[in-house]
Amino acid sequence: MKPRDIILSQINHQETDLIPYTLPIDNGLGEKLDAHYGNAQWRDRLKPFMQNVNVVDTMKGMWDNCESNLNRDLYGTLWRTDLRPLHMEEPALKEPTFEGYDWPEPSKFIADKEGVAAQRTICDENKDDKFIITSLGWGLFESSWGMRGFENVLMDVAAEPEFFEELLDRLTEQILAYIEFTCKSLPDIDAIFFGDDWADQRGVIIGPERWRQLFKPRYARIYEAARAHGKIVMSHCCGSTVDILDDMIEIGLDVYESVQPEARDMNPYELKKRWGDQITFWGCLGSQSTIPRGTPAEIHAEVSKLRHEMGKGGGYILAPAKPLPTETPLENAVAIVEAFTSDE
């Protein structure tokens, strides 16, 4: 089976002999692994199951000036880009009003003809072998606080509901425009990968009931638009989403990525028991526990367990819950590379 076929089988809840995986690694850690192995040939052992192509960039402007650590995105928010994570210096909307604000058109965030042609070439070269996904950047919640500031958005949810819903509606229309442009520009993509961090370690940040009121109906429209083009719907969310996982499945989510086992009630094996026949889980290897604090032997054992238990009946893509950071202990990073590339 080709990599694309293996992933499609898993998403269709069919078991495969090989469990597909992704292994994102920060550049700094990659350089350490190069030194450990004596060259970069270890990278060739990583099987590329997926191919990313993108013709939408919702973060345009954020890194335009390489000589400065201060950059303003196209919405008007000023970011400090030399910190990790990014630090907001000044929100685009300082007050909960659109008065005097020039809303950016979706066309400002999409690729030009040359950019589209380049991404289409990548699709043509990989469509028969790899599973092709595209990302549309920040989602509704992240984009809303990216315009207003995190604390302001939390207050808007409670104190300025009409303004906040209008903000979400405007952002929804932009995402729908991105879907339409992407699917027409890159008709051979298999899936659209959305991302929106609705949750922290404890649960949904604004609470499940407000999430259902504010985000669920809008994401139902977004997912339906992707499905109308025949695309698989994938989405990232950190933290504990157990309280809304039924809702996410109900509105059409096919693949849920991250699955942080350290968050409340997010034990992947329990999630598999409850929802394993309804959704595909992508991730599950603990980025706050097993990866930084486990021994190499414990890492090998956990990867083996994830493959065997999460892969039963299909519906699983192996991955760390978060990309491996530069600070990952080298012996653990080596253990992960070896475990992921084993023939098990």
N, C-alpha and C positions, 0 to 999 in steps of 0.2 A: 504494500500500500504506500502511496505517496503521502508526504506530510499533510497535504490538504485533505486527503481522504481520511486520514487518521483523526484529524480534528473534527471534521464533519461527522464522522461516526460517533465520536464522544458526545458531541452536541446533540446528536439524534439518539443518545442513550443506548449505544451499541458498544459492547466491550471490544477492545483492541489488544493485541499482544503487546504492543508498545504504547506506553502512556506518553502523550505529547507533553512538551514542557516549554517554558520560556525562562531565561535566566538573565535578567538585566543586571549589569554590573557597572558601578561608577568608574570613571576613567582612572582615578587614582588607585583603586584596588586592582583594576586591570593591569596597570603598570607593575604593581607588586607581584602579581601572578606571572607576568612576563619574566621578571627577574627570578622568581622561584623556579620556573620550569626551564629557564635558560634561553627562552625565545618565545615567540608569540604563537607557536604552532598548536598549543593547547586550545586556542580559540577555534581551530578547525574541527575539533571534536564536538563542539556544540552544534546540534542539529537545528537548522533554521526552519521551524515549522510555520512561522508566520512572516509576512512581509508587510511593512507599514508604508502607506502612501498617504500624502496629505495635500489638500489644495485649499484648506482653511486654516487661518492662524488668528485666534482670538486674542493673542498676546502681542500683536504687532506693535512695534514702537518701544516695547519694554527694554530691548537691548540695542536700540539703534545707535546710540553713541557709546562706542567702546572705550573712549577716553574718559568717560565720566561714570561714576557709580549711581548717578541720578538720571532716570529716564521716564518719560511720560508716555503712557500707552495711548491708543487712538480714542479711548473713551475720555481721556483727560486726567486719569489718575497718575500721580507722580510716585515712582517706586525707587527704593534704594536696592540696587541689584548686587551689591557686594556682600550681602548678608545671606545666611541660610537659616530659615527660608527667607524669601523675598520680604522686604519690609515696606509697608505703605507709609509714605511721607505726607501725602495730601490726597484725599479722595476727589474724584471727579465731581460728585454731587455732595457739597458740604451740608446742604439742607434737604429735607424731604420734599422737594419740589422740582419740577422740570422747567420752571419759568426761567427763560433766558438761556436754556441749555440746548446746544446743537447736537441732536442725537446722530451718531455716526451710521451711515447706511451700511447694510451687509456687504456691499461691493467692496468696501474698504478693506475687508478682512479676507478676501478670496484671492487666489493666485491669478497672475496674468496668463496670457496664451502660452508663453514659453514655459512657465511653471507647470501649467496643466499638461502640456505636451511631454515634459520630462517625467512627470508622475505617471502618465499613461504608458510611456515606454517601459517603466518599471513594472507596471501591471502586465503588459504584454509579455515581458520576459519571465514572469513568475506565475502567471495565472493557472498554468497546467500542473504546477508542482506545489506551490505554497498557498496557505490560507491568507488571503489578502484583506487587511483591515485598514480603516481610516479613522482618524480621531478628529473631533470637532472642537477640541480644546475645553475650556472651562464651561461648566454647566450653569444652571439657573442660580443655585445658591451661591456658588463661588463667584460668578459674575456679578451678582447683586452686591455682595460685600466688597468685591473688587472695585465697585463704583462708589459705594457709600462708606466703606470702613466696616469692620466686623462688629464692633460694639453698636454702631449706628443701625446696622441692619437688624440686630436683635431687638433694639428698641422700636424700629419701624414695624416689625412683625406684630408687636403688641399695641403700639401707640399710633401708628400711621398705616393702618391696614389698607386703605384705599390707594395710597401712594405706592405701597409695597406691591400690591397686586398689579397695578399698572406697570411698575418696573418689571415684574415677572412676565407680564403679557408682552411687553416690548421685546424682552430677551427671548421669549418663546418664538415670536415671529422671526427673529433673526436666526435662531437655530433651525427653524423650518426652511428658511431660505438657504441656509448652508447645506441642509440635506438634499434639497432639490438640485442645487448647483453641483454638489459632489456626485450624486448618482447619475446626473446627465454627463458630467465630465469624465467620470471613471466608472462606466457601467459594469466593469468586471470585478469590482470589489465584492468580497463575500459578506463583510460585516461592517457595521458602524460602531465604533467604540466611544461611548459617552463617559463622562466622569464628573462626579459631583460629591464632595465630602459632606454629606448630610449629618454624619454622626461623629461622636468622639468615643472614647473607650467605654463610656457609661450608657450611651444610647443616642437616639436622634436628638440633635442639639436643640431644635425648637419644639421637641415633643412629637410623638407619633400622630396625635390628633391634628395639630396644626400642619404637620407634613401632609397628611391626607387632604386637608382643606386647600392648601396652597400649592403643593408640588405634584401630588398624584394626578390630578386631572390634566395638568399641563404636560407632564411627562407621558401620560397616556396618548396625547396628541403627537408628541415627538416620536415615541416608539412606533405608533401606527404609521406615521409618515415614512419611517425607515422600512417597515414591513411592507408597505404598499409598493415599494421599489424592489421587494424580494430580498431584503437584506436581513441578516441575523443581527439581533440587538444585544450588544455587550455593554456593560457599564462597570466603572470602578467606584467604590465607596469605601473609605476607611472606617474603622470603628465598629460599634455594635449596631447592626441593622436588623437584629432578630425580630424586633417588634413590628417591622414593616415588610419583612421578606415576603409574606403572603401577598401584600399589596403590589410589590415589585413584580412578582410572578403574574399576578392578575392583569397588570397593564402591559404585559408582553415582553418582559426581560428574559432573554434566553441564556445569557452567560453573566455570572456575577464574579467580578474580579477583586482581589485583595484577600478577603476572608481572613482577617486578623484573629488568630486563635486566642490572643491575650485579652481581647475585648470581652465585655460581659456576654455570657451565653453564646459565644461564637466558636465553641469547640467544633471543628470541622466534621468530626465523626458523628456528632449529634445532629448537626445540620444535614448531613448526608442521610441519616435515618428518617428525618422529618420531610425533607424536600428533594432528596436525591433523584427522584423520578420525574421531577418537574422543572429542574433548572440545572445548568452546568456550573460547577464551582471551579474557579481558576485562581490558584494561589495556595494558601493554607499553611505554608511552612513559616513558622513563627519568626518574625524579624525582630522581636523584642525579647525572645526567649531562646529558642533552639539555636538560631544562627549566631548570636553574639556570645551566649553563655553555655551552650552545649559542648560536649566533647566531640571530636571527630567520629567516634563510635556511635554516640547518640544521634548525630546528624545522619549517618548512614542508616541507622535503624528507623528514624522518623521518616526519611525519604522512602524507604522500603514500605513502611506501613501506609503512608499516603498513597503510594502506587496501588497497593493491593486492596485497601479498604475503600478509598475514595473512588478507585477505578472500577469497582464492582458495578456491573450494569451500565457502564459508561457514565458520562456526565462529569468528567474531570480533566483538567489541564494542570499539571504540576508547575508550581512556581513559588518563589518566596513571596510573602505578603507585600513586601516592599523591595525595590532594587537594593542590591548589596552595596552598602556604603563603603567609602574608603577606609573607615575605622574598623571594619570587620576583621577579627583576628585572622591572620594569614592561614594558620593551620585549619581553621574552620572553612575559610573560602576554598582552600584546596579540597577539603572533604566534600563540599557541596559540588564542585566541578566534577570530582570523581564519581560521586553518587549519581548525579544527573546524567552523566555520560556512560554509565555502566550499561551492560546489555541486559540487565534484569527485566 
